[in-house]
Each structure stands twice: as C-alpha cells, then as structure tokens.
Amino acid sequence: MTLDSPRKGLIKQELISYEIDEQTSMLIKKTHTRRYAEDGIDYIDSHTSEPLCRAAVNKETQFDEDG
C-alpha cells in the first residue's frame, strides 16, 4: 500500500484495489483507508473487503465478465 506522507491539511486517503480470489473465484473490492488527525501527523488505518461477484474462467482471456 502506497499512500502520501502526512502533511498539513491532509484529511483522508483511500487506496482501492480489485482482485480475484483464486480459491473462490470471487471478485473482491479491497479498500485501505488512512484518516489523519487534526495535527496532520497522527493517523488511523483501516481496511474493508467486499465480495462483488463470481468471476468465470475463460480459456482465451483467463477471466470473463459475469459469465
């Protein structure tokens, strides 16, 4: 996870990635969030993981739309 360095006025950063879980073939949306305190130095990190849909394997493209 790569986020900017803390600085004055920075309130929150989010990094969103979409991944296919190889074991379940589910498309997962992963969100990493960093919320900064008013001092611009202290922060709290959190993350969420949200399954979106099952991905279908396609021989030509590896993964197909919802198919």
Buried (B, 14 or more C-beta within 10 A) or exposed (E): EEBEEBEEEBEEBEEEEEEBEEEEEBBBEBEBBBBBEEEEEEBEEEEEEEEEEEBEEEEEEEEEEEE
